Structures are given as C-alpha cells and as structure tokens.
Amino acid sequence: MDVEQIAGSFVVEIGVRQTWPFVGLCDNRSTPAQETRLYIDASWTIEPEFGHFVSA
C-alpha cells in the first residue's frame, strides 16, 4: 500500500479480526467515501524515501 493512498485519511476503527489486529481508515475526499483496513500481522514501518509500508 502506498502512503499516498492513506494520506488525508482518518482512523475509524481499531480492532482484531480473528487473530489479526487492524486499523480501519476512511478517506472522505472522494464520493462515495472509501474505507480501508490495514492489517498489522507483522512489524512494519513507513519508509519515507520509498513512500510505502514495509513489513519485516
């Protein structure tokens, strides 16, 4: 997932589905609003020089 896709989004949900923790994000700049879930199943960082999430 590219960082540009979530820039401007806000958190609408934090939880666990089955055994995977996640963060729910919403981007209401488009019509209709678009929600995305970011599953956190590994360590990750945002690499600014590449502009995307990196899982360990």
All heavy atoms as TSV, in Angstrom:
chain	resi	resn	atom	element	x	y	z
A	1	MET	N	N	0.848	-1.173	0.000
A	1	MET	CA	C	0.000	0.000	0.000
A	1	MET	C	C	0.892	1.233	0.000
A	1	MET	O	O	1.812	1.329	0.788
A	1	MET	CB	C	-0.891	-0.017	1.243
A	1	MET	CG	C	-1.708	1.228	1.400
A	1	MET	SD	S	-2.727	1.232	2.881
A	1	MET	CE	C	-4.079	0.254	2.313
A	2	ASP	N	N	0.635	2.154	-0.902
A	2	ASP	CA	C	1.400	3.396	-0.960
A	2	ASP	C	C	0.892	4.373	0.088
A	2	ASP	O	O	-0.304	4.454	0.356
A	2	ASP	CB	C	1.281	4.042	-2.342
A	2	ASP	CG	C	1.986	3.238	-3.408
A	2	ASP	OD1	O	2.971	2.569	-3.077
A	2	ASP	OD2	O	1.534	3.296	-4.565
A	3	VAL	N	N	1.807	5.123	0.657
A	3	VAL	CA	C	1.460	6.114	1.669
A	3	VAL	C	C	0.490	7.141	1.099
A	3	VAL	O	O	-0.413	7.606	1.787
A	3	VAL	CB	C	2.736	6.792	2.212
A	3	VAL	CG1	C	2.380	7.941	3.132
A	3	VAL	CG2	C	3.606	5.784	2.931
A	4	GLU	N	N	0.634	7.475	-0.176
A	4	GLU	CA	C	-0.255	8.457	-0.797
A	4	GLU	C	C	-1.717	8.018	-0.728
A	4	GLU	O	O	-2.613	8.852	-0.720
A	4	GLU	CB	C	0.133	8.703	-2.259
A	4	GLU	CG	C	1.431	9.455	-2.432
A	4	GLU	CD	C	2.654	8.540	-2.351
A	4	GLU	OE1	O	2.523	7.319	-2.601
A	4	GLU	OE2	O	3.724	9.041	-2.024
A	5	GLN	N	N	-1.962	6.715	-0.694
A	5	GLN	CA	C	-3.333	6.214	-0.644
A	5	GLN	C	C	-4.009	6.496	0.688
A	5	GLN	O	O	-5.228	6.571	0.751
A	5	GLN	CB	C	-3.357	4.710	-0.914
A	5	GLN	CG	C	-3.013	4.356	-2.341
A	5	GLN	CD	C	-2.972	2.865	-2.528
A	5	GLN	OE1	O	-2.253	2.162	-1.821
A	5	GLN	NE2	N	-3.748	2.371	-3.472
A	6	ILE	N	N	-3.236	6.630	1.774
A	6	ILE	CA	C	-3.858	6.865	3.075
A	6	ILE	C	C	-3.646	8.294	3.579
A	6	ILE	O	O	-4.219	8.667	4.585
A	6	ILE	CB	C	-3.387	5.857	4.130
A	6	ILE	CG1	C	-1.899	5.985	4.396
A	6	ILE	CG2	C	-3.771	4.453	3.742
A	6	ILE	CD1	C	-1.450	5.243	5.618
A	7	ALA	N	N	-2.845	9.086	2.864
A	7	ALA	CA	C	-2.651	10.484	3.272
A	7	ALA	C	C	-4.000	11.187	3.253
A	7	ALA	O	O	-4.750	11.087	2.289
A	7	ALA	CB	C	-1.672	11.170	2.335
A	8	GLY	N	N	-4.344	11.856	4.334
A	8	GLY	CA	C	-5.622	12.547	4.431
A	8	GLY	C	C	-6.737	11.687	4.997
A	8	GLY	O	O	-7.830	12.177	5.232
A	9	SER	N	N	-6.470	10.404	5.230
A	9	SER	CA	C	-7.470	9.515	5.826
A	9	SER	C	C	-7.473	9.678	7.338
A	9	SER	O	O	-6.522	10.188	7.923
A	9	SER	CB	C	-7.149	8.054	5.492
A	9	SER	OG	O	-7.216	7.833	4.110
A	10	PHE	N	N	-8.541	9.246	7.966
A	10	PHE	CA	C	-8.602	9.280	9.418
A	10	PHE	C	C	-9.027	7.909	9.935
A	10	PHE	O	O	-9.644	7.120	9.227
A	10	PHE	CB	C	-9.545	10.383	9.914
A	10	PHE	CG	C	-10.940	10.284	9.361
A	10	PHE	CD1	C	-11.923	9.609	10.049
A	10	PHE	CD2	C	-11.254	10.903	8.156
A	10	PHE	CE1	C	-13.204	9.522	9.536
A	10	PHE	CE2	C	-12.539	10.828	7.641
A	10	PHE	CZ	C	-13.519	10.135	8.335
A	11	VAL	N	N	-8.656	7.621	11.174
A	11	VAL	CA	C	-8.935	6.322	11.785
A	11	VAL	C	C	-10.401	6.260	12.191
A	11	VAL	O	O	-10.915	7.163	12.858
A	11	VAL	CB	C	-8.028	6.091	13.013
A	11	VAL	CG1	C	-8.389	4.796	13.727
A	11	VAL	CG2	C	-6.568	6.084	12.598
A	12	VAL	N	N	-11.090	5.185	11.773
A	12	VAL	CA	C	-12.482	4.993	12.138
A	12	VAL	C	C	-12.689	3.753	13.005
A	12	VAL	O	O	-13.741	3.593	13.613
A	12	VAL	CB	C	-13.399	4.902	10.888
A	12	VAL	CG1	C	-13.451	6.226	10.175
A	12	VAL	CG2	C	-12.972	3.791	9.966
A	13	GLU	N	N	-11.680	2.884	13.045
A	13	GLU	CA	C	-11.845	1.635	13.770
A	13	GLU	C	C	-10.479	1.038	14.082
A	13	GLU	O	O	-9.563	1.104	13.267
A	13	GLU	CB	C	-12.641	0.655	12.894
A	13	GLU	CG	C	-12.944	-0.663	13.498
A	13	GLU	CD	C	-13.740	-1.562	12.554
A	13	GLU	OE1	O	-13.758	-1.322	11.336
A	13	GLU	OE2	O	-14.337	-2.509	13.067
A	14	ILE	N	N	-10.352	0.469	15.275
A	14	ILE	CA	C	-9.162	-0.296	15.660
A	14	ILE	C	C	-9.692	-1.571	16.284
A	14	ILE	O	O	-10.582	-1.520	17.137
A	14	ILE	CB	C	-8.299	0.472	16.680
A	14	ILE	CG1	C	-7.761	1.754	16.056
A	14	ILE	CG2	C	-7.154	-0.406	17.178
A	14	ILE	CD1	C	-7.019	2.647	17.022
A	15	GLY	N	N	-9.188	-2.708	15.854
A	15	GLY	CA	C	-9.721	-3.945	16.407
A	15	GLY	C	C	-8.902	-5.154	16.019
A	15	GLY	O	O	-7.789	-5.055	15.512
A	16	VAL	N	N	-9.517	-6.325	16.255
A	16	VAL	CA	C	-8.901	-7.603	15.913
A	16	VAL	C	C	-9.948	-8.421	15.180
A	16	VAL	O	O	-11.067	-8.571	15.656
A	16	VAL	CB	C	-8.431	-8.357	17.177
A	16	VAL	CG1	C	-7.887	-9.730	16.814
A	16	VAL	CG2	C	-7.392	-7.553	17.930
A	17	ARG	N	N	-9.603	-8.922	14.015
A	17	ARG	CA	C	-10.478	-9.814	13.262
A	17	ARG	C	C	-9.806	-11.166	13.238
A	17	ARG	O	O	-8.710	-11.291	12.708
A	17	ARG	CB	C	-10.703	-9.296	11.854
A	17	ARG	CG	C	-11.648	-10.164	11.085
A	17	ARG	CD	C	-12.079	-9.454	9.809
A	17	ARG	NE	N	-12.894	-10.346	9.018
A	17	ARG	CZ	C	-14.220	-10.273	8.956
A	17	ARG	NH1	N	-14.847	-9.349	9.637
A	17	ARG	NH2	N	-14.891	-11.111	8.222
A	18	GLN	N	N	-10.474	-12.150	13.805
A	18	GLN	CA	C	-9.899	-13.466	14.049
A	18	GLN	C	C	-8.654	-13.270	14.907
A	18	GLN	O	O	-8.788	-12.961	16.066
A	18	GLN	CB	C	-9.652	-14.210	12.749
A	18	GLN	CG	C	-10.938	-14.495	12.002
A	18	GLN	CD	C	-10.718	-15.142	10.655
A	18	GLN	OE1	O	-9.606	-15.404	10.244
A	18	GLN	NE2	N	-11.802	-15.399	9.964
A	19	THR	N	N	-7.460	-13.409	14.362
A	19	THR	CA	C	-6.249	-13.223	15.177
A	19	THR	C	C	-5.400	-12.058	14.696
A	19	THR	O	O	-4.302	-11.857	15.194
A	19	THR	CB	C	-5.374	-14.494	15.167
A	19	THR	OG1	O	-4.978	-14.767	13.824
A	19	THR	CG2	C	-6.125	-15.672	15.741
A	20	TRP	N	N	-5.884	-11.274	13.736
A	20	TRP	CA	C	-5.081	-10.204	13.152
A	20	TRP	C	C	-5.552	-8.836	13.610
A	20	TRP	O	O	-6.692	-8.437	13.351
A	20	TRP	CB	C	-5.132	-10.270	11.632
A	20	TRP	CG	C	-4.580	-11.541	11.105
A	20	TRP	CD1	C	-3.265	-11.895	11.045
A	20	TRP	CD2	C	-5.323	-12.638	10.585
A	20	TRP	NE1	N	-3.145	-13.148	10.519
A	20	TRP	CE2	C	-4.399	-13.637	10.224
A	20	TRP	CE3	C	-6.673	-12.881	10.401
A	20	TRP	CZ2	C	-4.781	-14.853	9.687
A	20	TRP	CZ3	C	-7.048	-14.088	9.864
A	20	TRP	CH2	C	-6.110	-15.054	9.517
A	21	PRO	N	N	-4.680	-8.077	14.267
A	21	PRO	CA	C	-5.043	-6.702	14.622
A	21	PRO	C	C	-5.090	-5.833	13.360
A	21	PRO	O	O	-4.370	-6.096	12.388
A	21	PRO	CB	C	-3.912	-6.255	15.550
A	21	PRO	CG	C	-2.789	-7.179	15.294
A	21	PRO	CD	C	-3.360	-8.443	14.744
A	22	PHE	N	N	-5.951	-4.816	13.371
A	22	PHE	CA	C	-6.070	-3.946	12.208
A	22	PHE	C	C	-6.424	-2.528	12.625
A	22	PHE	O	O	-6.876	-2.276	13.732
A	22	PHE	CB	C	-7.120	-4.469	11.220
A	22	PHE	CG	C	-8.528	-4.385	11.736
A	22	PHE	CD1	C	-9.286	-3.241	11.549
A	22	PHE	CD2	C	-9.093	-5.440	12.422
A	22	PHE	CE1	C	-10.578	-3.150	12.029
A	22	PHE	CE2	C	-10.384	-5.371	12.906
A	22	PHE	CZ	C	-11.130	-4.222	12.709
A	23	VAL	N	N	-6.216	-1.608	11.688
A	23	VAL	CA	C	-6.633	-0.220	11.816
A	23	VAL	C	C	-7.521	0.072	10.610
A	23	VAL	O	O	-7.123	-0.182	9.470
A	23	VAL	CB	C	-5.417	0.744	11.826
A	23	VAL	CG1	C	-5.861	2.184	11.870
A	23	VAL	CG2	C	-4.498	0.426	12.986
A	24	GLY	N	N	-8.715	0.587	10.852
A	24	GLY	CA	C	-9.622	0.959	9.771
A	24	GLY	C	C	-9.470	2.441	9.472
A	24	GLY	O	O	-9.501	3.269	10.382
A	25	LEU	N	N	-9.288	2.766	8.207
A	25	LEU	CA	C	-9.086	4.150	7.784
A	25	LEU	C	C	-10.197	4.562	6.828
A	25	LEU	O	O	-10.722	3.742	6.080
A	25	LEU	CB	C	-7.733	4.285	7.078
A	25	LEU	CG	C	-6.521	3.840	7.892
A	25	LEU	CD1	C	-5.308	3.716	6.989
A	25	LEU	CD2	C	-6.250	4.821	9.007
A	26	CYS	N	N	-10.554	5.834	6.831
A	26	CYS	CA	C	-11.578	6.353	5.928
A	26	CYS	C	C	-11.041	7.584	5.205
A	26	CYS	O	O	-10.435	8.461	5.809
A	26	CYS	CB	C	-12.834	6.717	6.702
A	26	CYS	SG	S	-14.150	7.348	5.634
A	27	ASP	N	N	-11.273	7.624	3.902
A	27	ASP	CA	C	-10.933	8.780	3.080
A	27	ASP	C	C	-12.243	9.335	2.538
A	27	ASP	O	O	-12.869	8.735	1.671
A	27	ASP	CB	C	-10.009	8.360	1.940
A	27	ASP	CG	C	-9.618	9.517	1.045
A	27	ASP	OD1	O	-10.065	10.655	1.295
A	27	ASP	OD2	O	-8.853	9.283	0.095
A	28	ASN	N	N	-12.697	10.463	3.091
A	28	ASN	CA	C	-13.977	11.013	2.650
A	28	ASN	C	C	-13.820	12.131	1.630
A	28	ASN	O	O	-14.743	12.890	1.389
A	28	ASN	CB	C	-14.816	11.477	3.846
A	28	ASN	CG	C	-14.174	12.610	4.608
A	28	ASN	OD1	O	-13.061	13.033	4.284
A	28	ASN	ND2	N	-14.853	13.100	5.620
A	29	ARG	N	N	-12.638	12.201	0.998
A	29	ARG	CA	C	-12.448	13.211	-0.047
A	29	ARG	C	C	-13.114	12.796	-1.346
A	29	ARG	O	O	-13.432	13.624	-2.175
A	29	ARG	CB	C	-10.956	13.454	-0.286
A	29	ARG	CG	C	-10.271	14.116	0.911
A	29	ARG	CD	C	-8.804	14.172	0.721
A	29	ARG	NE	N	-8.288	12.798	0.766
A	29	ARG	CZ	C	-7.038	12.465	0.554
A	29	ARG	NH1	N	-6.155	13.373	0.256
A	29	ARG	NH2	N	-6.659	11.207	0.639
A	30	SER	N	N	-13.305	11.479	-1.524
A	30	SER	CA	C	-13.953	11.005	-2.750
A	30	SER	C	C	-15.424	10.722	-2.458
A	30	SER	O	O	-15.848	10.623	-1.317
A	30	SER	CB	C	-13.261	9.740	-3.248
A	30	SER	OG	O	-13.343	8.715	-2.275
A	31	THR	N	N	-16.220	10.581	-3.502
A	31	THR	CA	C	-17.627	10.249	-3.352
A	31	THR	C	C	-17.878	8.954	-4.101
A	31	THR	O	O	-17.631	8.899	-5.298
A	31	THR	CB	C	-18.525	11.349	-3.931
A	31	THR	OG1	O	-18.205	12.567	-3.266
A	31	THR	CG2	C	-19.982	11.035	-3.739
A	32	PRO	N	N	-18.303	7.915	-3.453
A	32	PRO	CA	C	-18.553	7.785	-2.023
A	32	PRO	C	C	-17.248	7.660	-1.243
A	32	PRO	O	O	-16.196	7.368	-1.832
A	32	PRO	CB	C	-19.371	6.501	-1.921
A	32	PRO	CG	C	-18.896	5.670	-3.064
A	32	PRO	CD	C	-18.573	6.656	-4.165
A	33	ALA	N	N	-17.325	7.858	0.067
A	33	ALA	CA	C	-16.146	7.721	0.927
A	33	ALA	C	C	-15.596	6.295	0.817
A	33	ALA	O	O	-16.355	5.349	0.601
A	33	ALA	CB	C	-16.514	8.025	2.367
A	34	GLN	N	N	-14.286	6.164	0.936
A	34	GLN	CA	C	-13.648	4.859	0.786
A	34	GLN	C	C	-12.982	4.460	2.099
A	34	GLN	O	O	-12.206	5.222	2.667
A	34	GLN	CB	C	-12.603	4.907	-0.325
A	34	GLN	CG	C	-11.936	3.591	-0.573
A	34	GLN	CD	C	-10.974	3.664	-1.742
A	34	GLN	OE1	O	-10.756	4.710	-2.329
A	34	GLN	NE2	N	-10.398	2.536	-2.072
A	35	GLU	N	N	-13.314	3.258	2.582
A	35	GLU	CA	C	-12.697	2.738	3.797
A	35	GLU	C	C	-11.690	1.651	3.444
A	35	GLU	O	O	-11.894	0.895	2.500
A	35	GLU	CB	C	-13.749	2.194	4.751
A	35	GLU	CG	C	-14.590	3.299	5.362
A	35	GLU	CD	C	-15.412	2.830	6.550
A	35	GLU	OE1	O	-15.136	1.742	7.093
A	35	GLU	OE2	O	-16.331	3.560	6.927
A	36	THR	N	N	-10.604	1.604	4.218
A	36	THR	CA	C	-9.534	0.636	4.010
A	36	THR	C	C	-9.139	0.070	5.359
A	36	THR	O	O	-9.097	0.794	6.349
A	36	THR	CB	C	-8.305	1.325	3.389
A	36	THR	OG1	O	-8.698	1.956	2.181
A	36	THR	CG2	C	-7.199	0.344	3.104
A	37	ARG	N	N	-8.852	-1.222	5.403
A	37	ARG	CA	C	-8.321	-1.838	6.617
A	37	ARG	C	C	-6.852	-2.158	6.408
A	37	ARG	O	O	-6.470	-2.750	5.409
A	37	ARG	CB	C	-9.051	-3.140	6.947
A	37	ARG	CG	C	-10.291	-2.925	7.721
A	37	ARG	CD	C	-10.800	-4.218	8.286
A	37	ARG	NE	N	-12.028	-3.976	9.000
A	37	ARG	CZ	C	-12.886	-4.907	9.312
A	37	ARG	NH1	N	-12.648	-6.160	8.995
A	37	ARG	NH2	N	-13.983	-4.602	9.964
A	38	LEU	N	N	-6.055	-1.757	7.372
A	38	LEU	CA	C	-4.629	-2.065	7.368
A	38	LEU	C	C	-4.410	-3.136	8.426
A	38	LEU	O	O	-4.519	-2.872	9.623
A	38	LEU	CB	C	-3.816	-0.810	7.686
A	38	LEU	CG	C	-2.314	-1.004	7.865
A	38	LEU	CD1	C	-1.681	-1.533	6.584
A	38	LEU	CD2	C	-1.672	0.305	8.279
A	39	TYR	N	N	-4.193	-4.380	7.981
A	39	TYR	CA	C	-3.952	-5.488	8.907
A	39	TYR	C	C	-2.505	-5.449	9.355
A	39	TYR	O	O	-1.591	-5.318	8.546
A	39	TYR	CB	C	-4.270	-6.830	8.244
A	39	TYR	CG	C	-5.752	-7.051	8.119
A	39	TYR	CD1	C	-6.436	-6.713	6.964
A	39	TYR	CD2	C	-6.471	-7.581	9.181
A	39	TYR	CE1	C	-7.795	-6.900	6.856
A	39	TYR	CE2	C	-7.840	-7.768	9.086
A	39	TYR	CZ	C	-8.495	-7.433	7.923
A	39	TYR	OH	O	-9.847	-7.608	7.820
A	40	ILE	N	N	-2.311	-5.574	10.656
A	40	ILE	CA	C	-0.977	-5.486	11.234
A	40	ILE	C	C	-0.592	-6.888	11.685
A	40	ILE	O	O	-0.791	-7.268	12.837
A	40	ILE	CB	C	-0.954	-4.488	12.407
A	40	ILE	CG1	C	-1.516	-3.152	11.943
A	40	ILE	CG2	C	0.458	-4.336	12.960
A	40	ILE	CD1	C	-1.783	-2.178	13.060
A	41	ASP	N	N	-0.069	-7.691	10.754
A	41	ASP	CA	C	0.289	-9.066	11.078
A	41	ASP	C	C	1.791	-9.257	11.189
A	41	ASP	O	O	2.272	-10.359	11.356
A	41	ASP	CB	C	-0.291	-10.026	10.047
A	41	ASP	CG	C	0.218	-9.749	8.644
A	41	ASP	OD1	O	0.832	-8.691	8.443
A	41	ASP	OD2	O	-0.001	-10.582	7.761
A	42	ALA	N	N	2.537	-8.194	11.068
A	42	ALA	CA	C	3.995	-8.248	11.187
A	42	ALA	C	C	4.471	-6.859	11.579
A	42	ALA	O	O	3.710	-5.900	11.547
A	42	ALA	CB	C	4.625	-8.652	9.845
A	43	SER	N	N	5.723	-6.765	11.995
A	43	SER	CA	C	6.247	-5.426	12.252
A	43	SER	C	C	6.345	-4.679	10.932
A	43	SER	O	O	6.630	-5.264	9.911
A	43	SER	CB	C	7.613	-5.451	12.881
A	43	SER	OG	O	8.064	-6.666	13.243
A	44	TRP	N	N	6.101	-3.380	10.969
A	44	TRP	CA	C	6.139	-2.581	9.749
A	44	TRP	C	C	6.579	-1.180	10.078
A	44	TRP	O	O	6.509	-0.742	11.214
A	44	TRP	CB	C	4.779	-2.574	9.052
A	44	TRP	CG	C	3.659	-2.102	9.902
A	44	TRP	CD1	C	2.920	-2.838	10.759
A	44	TRP	CD2	C	3.161	-0.764	10.004
A	44	TRP	NE1	N	1.990	-2.060	11.376
A	44	TRP	CE2	C	2.108	-0.780	10.945
A	44	TRP	CE3	C	3.500	0.430	9.399
A	44	TRP	CZ2	C	1.394	0.359	11.279
A	44	TRP	CZ3	C	2.779	1.574	9.740
A	44	TRP	CH2	C	1.749	1.519	10.657
A	45	THR	N	N	7.047	-0.503	9.056
A	45	THR	CA	C	7.452	0.889	9.176
A	45	THR	C	C	7.031	1.613	7.914
A	45	THR	O	O	6.713	0.990	6.907
A	45	THR	CB	C	8.988	1.032	9.319
A	45	THR	OG1	O	9.608	0.443	8.184
A	45	THR	CG2	C	9.498	0.360	10.577
A	46	ILE	N	N	7.040	2.926	7.978
A	46	ILE	CA	C	6.822	3.724	6.771
A	46	ILE	C	C	8.176	4.241	6.345
A	46	ILE	O	O	8.869	4.912	7.100
A	46	ILE	CB	C	5.865	4.899	7.038
A	46	ILE	CG1	C	4.493	4.366	7.430
A	46	ILE	CG2	C	5.781	5.808	5.816
A	46	ILE	CD1	C	3.505	5.440	7.792
A	47	GLU	N	N	8.574	3.885	5.140
A	47	GLU	CA	C	9.858	4.295	4.598
A	47	GLU	C	C	9.640	5.537	3.740
A	47	GLU	O	O	9.136	5.442	2.620
A	47	GLU	CB	C	10.462	3.172	3.746
A	47	GLU	CG	C	10.730	1.891	4.507
A	47	GLU	CD	C	11.858	2.026	5.499
A	47	GLU	OE1	O	12.717	2.918	5.324
A	47	GLU	OE2	O	11.875	1.253	6.462
A	48	PRO	N	N	9.956	6.735	4.252
A	48	PRO	CA	C	9.666	7.952	3.505
A	48	PRO	C	C	10.381	8.033	2.167
A	48	PRO	O	O	9.850	8.592	1.217
A	48	PRO	CB	C	10.101	9.070	4.427
A	48	PRO	CG	C	10.788	8.466	5.565
A	48	PRO	CD	C	10.583	6.983	5.509
A	49	GLU	N	N	11.578	7.478	2.077
A	49	GLU	CA	C	12.294	7.578	0.800
A	49	GLU	C	C	11.642	6.733	-0.285
A	49	GLU	O	O	11.806	6.988	-1.470
A	49	GLU	CB	C	13.777	7.209	0.948
A	49	GLU	CG	C	14.044	5.773	1.349
A	49	GLU	CD	C	14.098	5.567	2.872
A	49	GLU	OE1	O	13.699	6.465	3.619
A	49	GLU	OE2	O	14.529	4.500	3.288
A	50	PHE	N	N	10.876	5.701	0.120
A	50	PHE	CA	C	10.194	4.875	-0.871
A	50	PHE	C	C	8.714	5.197	-0.953
A	50	PHE	O	O	8.053	4.893	-1.939
A	50	PHE	CB	C	10.362	3.385	-0.536
A	50	PHE	CG	C	11.787	2.939	-0.549
A	50	PHE	CD1	C	12.403	2.533	0.624
A	50	PHE	CD2	C	12.529	2.956	-1.712
A	50	PHE	CE1	C	13.721	2.131	0.628
A	50	PHE	CE2	C	13.849	2.547	-1.716
A	50	PHE	CZ	C	14.453	2.139	-0.540
A	51	GLY	N	N	8.149	5.789	0.100
A	51	GLY	CA	C	6.741	6.179	0.092
A	51	GLY	C	C	5.779	5.025	0.205
A	51	GLY	O	O	4.706	5.075	-0.361
A	52	HIS	N	N	6.145	3.957	0.921
A	52	HIS	CA	C	5.215	2.849	1.114
A	52	HIS	C	C	5.514	2.118	2.412
A	52	HIS	O	O	6.552	2.331	3.035
A	52	HIS	CB	C	5.272	1.875	-0.075
A	52	HIS	CG	C	6.612	1.249	-0.285
A	52	HIS	ND1	N	7.567	1.814	-1.082
A	52	HIS	CD2	C	7.155	0.121	0.217
A	52	HIS	CE1	C	8.652	1.038	-1.072
A	52	HIS	NE2	N	8.420	0.025	-0.283
A	53	PHE	N	N	4.588	1.234	2.831
A	53	PHE	CA	C	4.766	0.448	4.031
A	53	PHE	C	C	5.710	-0.708	3.748
A	53	PHE	O	O	5.692	-1.276	2.670
A	53	PHE	CB	C	3.427	-0.142	4.512
A	53	PHE	CG	C	2.481	0.894	5.035
A	53	PHE	CD1	C	1.391	1.283	4.303
A	53	PHE	CD2	C	2.701	1.472	6.261
A	53	PHE	CE1	C	0.511	2.220	4.783
A	53	PHE	CE2	C	1.834	2.425	6.762
A	53	PHE	CZ	C	0.742	2.803	6.019
A	54	VAL	N	N	6.528	-1.037	4.740
A	54	VAL	CA	C	7.456	-2.166	4.616
A	54	VAL	C	C	7.212	-3.097	5.787
A	54	VAL	O	O	7.244	-2.674	6.938
A	54	VAL	CB	C	8.918	-1.675	4.628
A	54	VAL	CG1	C	9.873	-2.851	4.588
A	54	VAL	CG2	C	9.182	-0.720	3.481
A	55	SER	N	N	6.915	-4.366	5.503
A	55	SER	CA	C	6.750	-5.364	6.559
A	55	SER	C	C	8.071	-6.053	6.812
A	55	SER	O	O	8.841	-6.297	5.894
A	55	SER	CB	C	5.720	-6.419	6.143
A	55	SER	OG	O	4.456	-5.840	6.015
A	56	ALA	N	N	8.308	-6.380	8.074
A	56	ALA	CA	C	9.551	-7.079	8.436
A	56	ALA	C	C	9.393	-8.570	8.292
A	56	ALA	O	O	8.354	-9.114	8.242
A	56	ALA	CB	C	9.938	-6.734	9.855
